[in-house]
Amino acid sequence: MGAFYRALVADFLTSDPARLMLELTAGTAGLGFDLMPDQHSAWMTQTDILLASLRAVVERHPGAAAWGLLLEYQIPGRPRRIDAVLVAGHGIIVLEFKIGANRYLSGDKWQLLEYCWDLRDFHRESEGIPLAPILIATEARDAVPIVALTPQNDKLIFPIKTNIIQLGKVIEDVL
């Protein structure tokens, strides 16, 4: 998978934040895009949330340290990037952050589902692998996370809605 940043979760947890931001910025420039003023701030917030959540997950499930983490993953053949992808031994967790959002919008859920469909349908390495989409509205109230497969038997879990407080627990629930 092509991403602006890729590492094992263990390496991400000990990474230098400035170097991480350089890699993300270089990825944007490498594609010929200008860095939007709010993008750097969003990445900082997103990585802080991921650090806290993944630390908690690794404390309770040490094997999660060996998972792969991709930030700003470019979907093959599509002009879209997924905020974060966790490549776990059992499947792929697709994370879409809505920084500052206090609600779970239908359009955001559809965006996340389209990312998962693109991976399922157009990314050979994801074929037949369970996909767990998680929508993170950073300022939303706690929601009851429901982990359930779609009825199409396509190894896709219905999008799970969460906030930053519950993210680590939701990741554990999809283990």
C-alpha positions as CSV (number, residue, x, y, z in Angstrom):
1,M,0.0,0.0,0.0
2,G,1.3,3.5,-0.9
3,A,1.2,5.9,2.0
4,F,2.8,9.2,3.0
5,Y,3.9,7.5,6.2
6,R,4.2,3.8,7.0
7,A,5.6,2.0,10.1
8,L,4.9,-0.7,12.6
9,V,2.7,0.5,15.4
10,A,5.7,-0.1,17.8
11,D,7.8,2.3,15.7
12,F,5.0,4.9,15.4
13,L,4.7,4.9,19.2
14,T,8.4,6.0,19.6
15,S,8.5,8.2,16.5
16,D,9.6,11.8,16.5
17,P,6.6,14.0,15.8
18,A,8.6,16.5,13.8
19,R,9.9,13.8,11.5
20,L,6.5,12.3,11.1
21,M,5.1,15.7,10.0
22,L,8.0,16.1,7.5
23,E,7.1,12.7,6.0
24,L,3.4,13.7,5.7
25,T,4.3,17.1,4.2
26,A,6.7,15.6,1.8
27,G,4.1,13.1,0.6
28,T,1.7,16.0,-0.1
29,A,4.4,18.0,-2.0
30,G,5.5,14.9,-3.9
31,L,2.0,14.6,-5.4
32,G,2.1,18.3,-6.4
33,F,-0.4,19.5,-3.8
34,D,-0.2,22.6,-1.7
35,L,-0.4,22.0,2.0
36,M,-3.5,23.6,3.3
37,P,-3.1,25.7,6.5
38,D,-5.4,23.5,8.5
39,Q,-3.9,20.2,7.3
40,H,-0.8,20.4,9.4
41,S,-2.9,21.0,12.5
42,A,-5.3,18.2,11.6
43,W,-2.4,15.8,11.2
44,M,-1.0,16.8,14.6
45,T,-4.3,16.2,16.2
46,Q,-4.8,12.9,14.4
47,T,-1.4,11.6,15.3
48,D,-1.9,12.6,19.0
49,I,-5.2,10.7,19.1
50,L,-3.6,7.7,17.4
51,L,-0.6,7.7,19.8
52,A,-2.8,7.7,22.8
53,S,-5.3,5.1,21.5
54,L,-2.6,2.8,20.1
55,R,-0.6,2.9,23.3
56,A,-3.6,1.8,25.2
57,V,-4.3,-1.0,22.7
58,V,-0.7,-2.3,22.8
59,E,-0.7,-2.2,26.6
60,R,-3.6,-4.6,26.7
61,H,-2.7,-6.5,23.4
62,P,1.1,-6.5,23.0
63,G,0.8,-8.3,19.6
64,A,-0.8,-5.0,18.2
65,A,2.7,-3.5,18.3
66,A,3.5,-5.6,15.2
67,W,0.6,-4.2,13.2
68,G,1.3,-2.0,10.2
69,L,0.2,1.7,10.3
70,L,-0.3,3.7,7.1
71,L,-1.1,7.4,7.2
72,E,-2.5,9.2,4.2
73,Y,-2.9,6.0,2.2
74,Q,-3.5,6.7,-1.5
75,I,-6.2,4.4,-2.8
76,P,-4.9,2.7,-6.0
77,G,-6.5,4.2,-9.1
78,R,-8.5,6.8,-7.1
79,P,-7.7,10.4,-6.3
80,R,-8.4,9.8,-2.6
81,R,-6.4,9.2,0.6
82,I,-7.5,7.4,3.7
83,D,-6.5,9.1,6.9
84,A,-5.1,6.0,8.6
85,V,-5.0,2.3,8.0
86,L,-4.1,-0.4,10.5
87,V,-3.0,-3.6,9.0
88,A,-3.6,-6.2,11.7
89,G,-3.1,-9.9,11.5
90,H,-6.8,-10.6,11.2
91,G,-7.8,-7.8,8.9
92,I,-7.7,-4.1,8.0
93,I,-9.0,-1.3,10.1
94,V,-9.8,1.9,8.1
95,L,-9.8,5.1,10.2
96,E,-11.4,8.3,9.0
97,F,-11.0,11.3,11.3
98,K,-13.3,14.3,11.4
99,I,-11.3,16.8,13.4
100,G,-13.6,19.1,15.4
101,A,-16.8,17.3,14.4
102,N,-19.4,16.9,17.1
103,R,-21.7,14.7,15.0
104,Y,-21.6,11.6,12.8
105,L,-22.7,12.9,9.4
106,S,-24.2,10.6,6.8
107,G,-21.8,11.9,4.1
108,D,-18.8,11.1,6.3
109,K,-20.1,7.5,6.7
110,W,-20.5,7.1,3.0
111,Q,-17.0,8.5,2.4
112,L,-15.6,5.9,4.7
113,L,-17.7,3.1,3.1
114,E,-16.5,4.1,-0.4
115,Y,-12.9,3.9,0.8
116,C,-13.6,0.3,2.1
117,W,-15.3,-0.6,-1.1
118,D,-12.4,0.7,-3.1
119,L,-10.0,-1.4,-1.1
120,R,-12.2,-4.5,-1.3
121,D,-12.8,-4.1,-5.0
122,F,-9.6,-2.6,-6.5
123,H,-6.8,-3.5,-4.1
124,R,-5.6,-7.0,-4.7
125,E,-3.9,-7.3,-1.3
126,S,-7.2,-6.5,0.5
127,E,-9.2,-9.0,-1.4
128,G,-11.0,-11.4,0.9
129,I,-9.6,-9.7,4.1
130,P,-12.1,-8.4,6.7
131,L,-12.4,-4.6,6.6
132,A,-13.4,-2.6,9.7
133,P,-14.3,1.1,9.0
134,I,-14.1,3.4,12.0
135,L,-15.4,7.0,11.8
136,I,-13.9,9.3,14.4
137,A,-15.8,12.5,15.1
138,T,-13.4,14.0,17.6
139,E,-15.8,16.2,19.5
140,A,-18.8,13.9,19.4
141,R,-20.5,12.5,22.5
142,D,-20.0,8.8,23.3
143,A,-21.8,6.5,20.9
144,V,-22.6,2.9,21.4
145,P,-20.1,1.2,19.1
146,I,-21.7,-1.7,17.2
147,V,-19.5,-4.2,15.5
148,A,-21.5,-6.2,13.0
149,L,-20.8,-7.6,9.5
150,T,-22.8,-6.3,6.6
151,P,-25.5,-8.8,5.3
152,Q,-23.7,-9.2,1.9
153,N,-21.2,-11.6,3.4
154,D,-18.4,-9.5,1.9
155,K,-16.1,-9.3,5.0
156,L,-17.0,-5.7,5.6
157,I,-18.1,-4.5,9.0
158,F,-20.7,-1.7,9.2
159,P,-19.0,1.6,9.9
160,I,-18.4,2.1,13.5
161,K,-18.9,5.5,15.0
162,T,-16.7,6.7,17.8
163,N,-15.0,9.7,19.4
164,I,-11.4,10.1,20.7
165,I,-12.3,8.8,24.2
166,Q,-13.6,5.4,22.9
167,L,-11.3,4.9,19.9
168,G,-8.8,2.5,21.7
169,K,-11.7,0.4,23.0
170,V,-13.4,0.3,19.5
171,I,-10.1,-0.9,17.9
172,E,-9.9,-3.6,20.6
173,D,-13.6,-4.6,19.9
174,V,-12.8,-5.3,16.2
175,L,-9.8,-7.5,17.2
